[in-house]
């Protein structure tokens, strides 16, 4: 989910913690728990700092190790331990339990996004992205805001957020059922399907889909249950030649390929170099495919420039390539 939603979820879990008699009867413990749930609800995304190095490192590792099983266990103890040093009178185990719950919920709500996580590490490095909830879901966010406002005006926070989370669980079930129906419809239309990547929008009745069959990629949208295919691309394996051997070893391209399960490639020849583009097909927006990896290779098979990331205009892409995104 987005940062704002994770933060309001941390506040909500702090409100839920008032159902715990130990928290309810100890103001110091409540303050410690609220700090733990707010920080814990955002802690797995501390890896955003990797963006300061370069996009390749960020894309390869964001929502990776910090969302893994060992990290989830570590975050609870680390944050609770730090807060307990500041508030030594707070009961450590109650503080740990609520902080750890906030961390677990953070990872759980990231899994249904189209972006996904590597939440099963170290058992599997596979990206888990169910594509049933938009990264920012206005309904989930506004339910939390409503609960926080009700708390400010005197509502019991424990029972308020208990009801809200019951509603949110039902909402997730509905979205899973919506996706299942979309997948069923697509399979009725297209034979030989290998993969269907769904990406919900902030509108309940609109989804983006990228369909992989034996021979083609299809990109489209689903609006009110109707499938509209807007692009079709022949599925062509990566060539086995020197150009692509160099291209896939570039760190930006390698990061892209480690993350993107549905992409196509293009080759453009220029006077002084050849440009290879890899284009993720899952995120089509405003008639563009903004998530790309590009590498420019000279006639001596040396990499001149490369870039990977979200780009919404050709000019911005060329600017990025001129500047370079290759700091160590």
matplotlib code that plots the C-alpha trace (Angstrom):
import matplotlib.pyplot as plt

x = [0.0, 1.0, 2.8, -0.3, -2.4, 0.3, 0.5, -3.3, -3.2, -0.6, -2.8, -5.8, -3.9, -2.9, -6.6, -7.3, -4.7, -7.0, -8.9, -5.9, -6.6, -2.9, -2.8, -6.1, -5.1, -1.5, -1.2, 2.6, 2.2, -0.5, 1.8, 4.6, 2.3, 0.9, 4.4, 5.3, 2.2, 2.7, 6.4, 6.0, 3.2, 5.8, 9.0, 9.2, 9.3, 12.4, 14.2, 12.9, 16.2, 17.8, 16.4, 19.2, 21.7, 20.0, 16.8, 18.4, 19.1, 15.7, 13.7, 15.7, 15.4, 12.3, 9.7, 12.3, 14.4, 12.6, 9.3, 10.7, 9.8, 13.0, 12.6, 9.0, 10.2, 13.2, 11.2, 8.9, 11.8, 14.0, 11.3, 9.8, 13.3, 14.1, 10.8, 11.2, 14.6, 12.8, 9.8, 11.2, 8.0, 6.0, 5.4, 7.8, 5.7, 2.5, 4.5, 6.2, 2.9, 1.1, 4.2, 4.8, 1.1, 1.5, 4.5, 2.7, -0.4, 1.9, 3.3, -0.1, -1.8, 1.2, 0.7, -2.6, -1.2, -0.1, 3.5, 3.7, 6.4, 9.0, 7.2, 8.1, 11.8, 14.0, 11.8, 11.2, 12.4, 9.3, 7.4, 3.9, 1.5, -2.1, -3.3, -6.6, -6.1, -4.7, -1.6, -3.8, -7.3, -9.6, -12.1, -9.6, -7.9, -11.2, -12.4, -9.3, -9.7, -13.3, -12.3, -9.6, -12.1, -14.6, -11.9, -11.1, -14.7, -14.9, -15.8, -14.2, -11.2, -11.0, -14.5, -14.5, -11.5, -12.7, -15.8, -13.8, -11.3, -14.2, -15.6, -12.1, -11.8, -15.1, -13.9, -10.8, -12.9, -15.1, -12.1, -10.7, -14.0, -14.0, -10.6, -11.7, -14.6, -12.3, -9.9, -12.8, -14.0, -10.6, -10.0, -13.3, -12.1, -8.4, -7.0, -3.5, -3.3, 0.0, -0.5, -3.0, -1.6, -4.4, -3.9, -6.9, -7.4, -8.8, -12.2, -14.1, -15.3, -12.1, -9.1, -6.0, -4.9, -1.9, -2.5, 0.3, -0.6, 1.7, 2.2, 1.0, 0.8, -2.6, -3.0, -6.4, -8.9, -12.0, -14.8, -18.0, -17.1, -16.4, -13.0, -11.4, -8.1, -6.1, -2.7, -1.5, 2.2, 3.8, 5.6, 9.2, 12.0, 15.1, 17.6, 20.7, 23.3, 26.1, 23.9, 21.4, 24.2, 25.5, 22.1, 20.9, 24.1, 23.5, 22.5, 19.4, 18.1, 18.9, 16.9, 14.0, 14.1, 14.2, 11.0, 8.9, 7.1, 5.3, 7.4, 8.3, 11.5, 12.5, 15.7, 16.4, 19.5, 21.2, 24.4, 26.6, 24.8, 22.0, 19.3, 17.5, 14.2, 12.4, 8.8, 6.6, 3.1, 1.2, 1.0, -0.4, -1.6, -2.6, -1.7, 1.9, 3.8, 5.7, 7.8, 10.8, 14.5, 16.6, 20.3, 22.4, 25.3, 28.0, 29.4, 32.1, 29.5, 30.2, 27.3, 27.1, 24.0, 21.2, 18.1, 15.2, 12.2, 8.9, 8.9, 5.9, 7.4, 10.1, 11.8, 12.2, 13.6, 16.2, 17.1, 17.6, 19.8, 21.9, 22.4, 22.8, 21.5, 24.7, 26.1, 27.8]
y = [0.0, 3.6, 5.4, 7.3, 4.2, 2.4, 5.3, 5.5, 1.7, 2.1, 4.6, 2.2, -0.8, 1.5, 2.1, -1.6, -2.1, -0.4, -3.7, -5.1, -4.5, -3.9, -1.2, 0.3, 0.7, 2.0, 5.4, 4.9, 1.5, 2.9, 5.7, 3.2, 0.8, 3.6, 4.7, 1.0, 0.4, 3.6, 3.0, -0.7, -0.2, 1.7, -0.1, -2.6, 0.3, 1.8, 0.2, 3.2, 4.8, 2.5, 4.9, 7.3, 4.9, 4.2, 2.8, -0.6, -1.2, 0.1, -2.0, -5.2, -4.9, -2.8, -4.9, -7.7, -8.5, -6.0, -7.8, -11.3, -13.7, -13.1, -9.3, -9.4, -11.2, -8.8, -5.6, -6.4, -7.1, -4.3, -1.5, -2.8, -2.9, 0.6, 2.0, 0.0, 1.7, 5.1, 4.0, 1.3, 1.2, -0.2, -4.0, -5.3, -8.3, -6.3, -3.6, -6.3, -8.1, -4.9, -3.6, -7.0, -7.1, -3.8, -5.1, -8.3, -6.4, -4.1, -7.1, -8.8, -5.8, -5.4, -8.9, -8.2, -5.3, -5.5, -4.5, -7.3, -8.4, -11.1, -12.0, -15.7, -15.2, -17.0, -20.0, -18.4, -15.3, -15.2, -11.9, -12.4, -10.0, -11.0, -7.8, -7.4, -4.0, -0.8, 0.5, 3.4, 2.3, 5.2, 3.1, 1.5, 4.9, 6.7, 4.0, 4.6, 8.3, 8.0, 5.8, 8.2, 11.1, 9.1, 8.4, 12.1, 12.8, 10.2, 6.9, 3.8, 3.2, -0.5, -1.4, 1.3, -0.2, -3.7, -3.0, -1.2, -4.1, -6.6, -4.5, -4.3, -8.1, -8.5, -5.9, -7.9, -11.0, -9.1, -7.9, -11.5, -12.7, -9.8, -10.9, -14.6, -13.6, -11.5, -14.4, -16.7, -14.4, -14.0, -17.7, -18.1, -15.8, -16.8, -20.3, -21.3, -18.8, -18.9, -16.0, -13.2, -10.2, -8.0, -4.4, -2.8, 1.0, 3.2, 2.8, -0.3, -1.2, -0.7, -3.1, -3.3, -6.7, -8.1, -11.6, -14.0, -16.8, -19.2, -16.8, -13.3, -10.7, -8.9, -5.7, -4.3, -3.1, -4.5, -2.0, -3.2, -6.8, -6.0, -6.9, -4.3, -5.3, -2.3, -3.8, -7.1, -8.0, -11.1, -13.1, -13.3, -14.8, -12.8, -13.3, -15.3, -12.9, -10.6, -7.5, -9.1, -10.9, -7.4, -5.9, -8.4, -8.0, -4.3, -3.7, -1.6, -4.2, -7.1, -5.3, -4.9, -8.5, -9.7, -7.8, -7.9, -11.1, -9.7, -7.6, -7.1, -5.8, -3.5, -2.7, 0.7, 1.3, 4.8, 6.1, 5.6, 3.0, 0.5, 0.9, -2.0, -1.4, -3.7, -2.6, -3.9, -4.5, -4.5, -0.8, 0.8, 4.4, 7.2, 5.1, 4.6, 1.9, 3.9, 1.2, 0.4, -0.5, 1.0, 0.3, 2.0, -0.1, 1.1, -0.7, -2.2, -3.8, -1.4, 0.0, 3.8, 4.6, 2.7, 3.5, 1.7, 3.2, 4.9, 7.4, 9.2, 11.0, 10.2, 13.5, 12.6, 9.2, 10.8, 13.3, 10.4, 8.5, 11.6, 12.2, 8.5, 6.4, 4.6, 5.8, 3.1]
z = [0.0, -0.1, 2.7, 3.9, 4.2, 6.1, 8.6, 9.2, 9.6, 12.3, 14.1, 13.8, 15.2, 18.1, 18.6, 18.4, 21.1, 23.6, 23.6, 25.5, 29.3, 29.9, 27.3, 28.3, 32.0, 31.5, 29.7, 29.4, 27.7, 25.4, 24.3, 23.7, 21.8, 19.6, 18.7, 18.0, 15.8, 13.8, 13.2, 12.8, 10.2, 8.0, 9.0, 6.1, 3.7, 5.2, 2.3, 0.2, 1.2, -1.4, -4.0, -3.0, -4.6, -7.9, -9.4, -10.1, -6.5, -5.4, -7.9, -7.1, -3.4, -2.5, -0.8, -0.8, 2.3, 4.5, 3.9, 4.3, 7.1, 9.1, 8.7, 10.0, 13.1, 13.5, 13.1, 16.0, 18.4, 17.2, 17.4, 20.6, 22.1, 21.1, 22.4, 25.6, 26.2, 26.0, 28.0, 30.4, 32.4, 29.4, 29.5, 26.8, 25.6, 25.2, 23.3, 21.2, 20.3, 19.0, 17.2, 15.6, 14.5, 12.8, 10.9, 9.9, 8.6, 6.6, 4.7, 4.4, 2.8, 0.3, -1.1, -2.8, -4.8, -8.4, -7.3, -4.7, -2.4, -1.8, 1.5, 1.3, 1.5, 2.4, 1.3, -2.1, -4.0, -6.1, -6.2, -4.8, -6.4, -6.5, -8.2, -6.4, -4.5, -5.9, -4.2, -3.0, -2.3, -1.4, 0.3, 2.7, 3.3, 4.0, 6.3, 8.4, 8.3, 9.4, 12.3, 13.4, 13.3, 15.3, 17.9, 18.2, 18.9, 21.6, 20.0, 21.6, 19.4, 20.0, 18.9, 16.2, 14.4, 15.1, 13.1, 10.4, 10.0, 9.8, 6.9, 5.3, 5.4, 3.6, 1.1, 0.4, -0.1, -2.6, -4.6, -4.7, -6.0, -8.6, -9.8, -10.0, -12.2, -14.5, -14.8, -15.7, -18.4, -19.9, -20.0, -21.9, -24.6, -25.0, -25.4, -24.3, -21.5, -19.5, -17.2, -16.4, -14.6, -13.1, -11.9, -10.3, -10.6, -7.9, -9.6, -8.5, -11.9, -13.8, -14.0, -16.2, -17.5, -19.2, -20.7, -21.7, -24.2, -26.0, -28.9, -27.9, -25.2, -24.9, -23.0, -22.1, -19.6, -17.9, -17.4, -15.9, -16.7, -20.4, -21.8, -24.1, -25.7, -26.7, -27.7, -29.0, -29.3, -30.7, -28.0, -29.2, -27.0, -26.3, -29.2, -28.5, -29.7, -28.4, -28.2, -25.8, -23.9, -23.1, -22.5, -19.9, -17.9, -17.4, -13.8, -14.7, -17.2, -14.8, -12.1, -14.4, -15.5, -11.9, -11.2, -14.3, -15.3, -18.4, -20.8, -24.5, -26.0, -28.9, -30.7, -32.2, -34.4, -34.4, -36.0, -33.0, -30.9, -30.6, -28.1, -26.5, -24.6, -22.2, -21.6, -18.7, -20.0, -16.7, -16.0, -19.2, -18.4, -20.7, -23.8, -22.4, -20.7, -18.1, -16.5, -18.7, -18.9, -21.6, -22.4, -25.2, -26.5, -28.9, -31.9, -29.7, -27.4, -24.6, -22.5, -23.0, -20.9, -19.2, -17.1, -15.5, -13.8, -14.3, -17.2, -18.6, -21.6, -24.1, -23.4, -19.7, -20.7, -22.9, -20.1, -17.7, -20.2, -20.8, -17.0, -16.3, -13.4, -12.7, -9.3, -7.3]

ax = plt.figure().add_subplot(projection="3d")
ax.plot(x, y, z, "-o")
ax.set_aspect("equal")
plt.show()
